[in-house]
Amino acid sequence: MDPQPGATPYTAPAGCPMHQQRTALYGPEFAADPHRFYDAARTHGPAAPIELSPGVEATLIVQHEAALRVLQNPALFARDSRRWAALREGAVPMDSPVLPMMVYRPNCLFTDGAEHLRLRKAVTESLSRLNSSRLSRDVERIADYLIDQFIERGTADLLNEYAKLLPLLLFNQLFGCPGDIGDRLTRSMSAIFDGEDVLRANAELTECLMELVALKRRQPGEDITSWLIQHPAGLRDEELKDQLVVLMGAGVEPERNLIANALLLMLAGEAPGAPERRGSGMLVEDALDDVLWNNPPIANYATHFPVQDIELDGVVLKAETPVLISFAAANSDPGLTDARQTLSKGAHLAWGAGPHVCPAKSPATLIALTAIEKILNTVPDLALAVPASGVAWRPGPFHRALVALPVRFTPTAARRAATGAQPAAPVSAQLPDPFRNTPSAPSAAPRHAQEPAKKQKGWWSSFLDVFRV
């Protein structure tokens, strides 16, 4: 791992991927078949040059052993993105959709050394106060609410109407958000992950979380925000806000993709061309493990910055440039033949490794398990509305995410009386036709979508009207 004397980014062999054209990780071609790129990249070495968005260049680690060497060596590979030379020099577009996921925040994701340990301890010890029974109950309650929104239709998009919204609402619950703050938090976090007006969304996210921190300093409760405030680390308001950002960021996008990708696997036929039915009698736990191996929710991330030029198996990683780990490529490394045959839980890198390994593995697994079991038990004849091979994948460099997961089932009556409160931006007004293979133009909005905005509420406020928690 030590750099070779005299090595420069231009000394790589001619066949090295550093001499290849950079592959764009944000287009539809990559989203449709990322493993084709990973396979091609591995033939040239452990790393490949990529473009995360227009004007944002990086290197992607695509081999399992090399990924571990980076993840487990913080002395040579730092996480603090203030080291990012191109960003400091103004070479990165400030409106780039990837910046909210990469720019420095004073949280445990972007810090190193003693500061990282201090912040991570506050996060892990606050998370440890979560009661698993309460967490399961919260997930089931939110799942009940979301299922009620579509169960009478007989069709749904389980990505946008269920898997996407459930973790957003759950974190409002876990953070102790009142209605207005929760609505804004849901809206801004969703926009950031979808790459929509990210500058405005990031500003709104900051504003509503600072309001939440101020509220919880005055009125603490049994929630993660209050526990972080009370932690002996003595976090400042800015630090508190950014620990909440990393918790929600690490929980929302990965969780929704884990739920949706596992549901797709379970609802697909046993083999290509088989009828679209619940596949193979697969247990939920096995489906989750399969997804973590083969379609990890966060496919490429864990941005590191070499502290100096570092030679890695013939490829020179230039100092202060972004180096990302491809968890998806590492998991599909042909060198992991034995581990892949058994899908050993200890070998895949979906949860990361080293000092920044995911601190929320257990609650994240419980959330996905509970959410999937709830929808399958509530809607026993759930079936895909399109062939599994026809679903579309959302472009983007970091995630492995569906555009939609259209399903059909026998309509039944909602289990809770409607309160009259409707979400401000009802998902059903924006969904693709669930019986088409690809997204189409939005269908006609329901009556309540035509009403003046002042009569409409956000998802969290509407949920609170049903469940007073």
Summary of the structure (lengths in Angstrom):
residues: 469
radius of gyration: 22.2
end to end distance: 52.2
largest distance: 71.8
contacts: 1538
relative contact order: 0.17
helix: 48%
strand: 10%
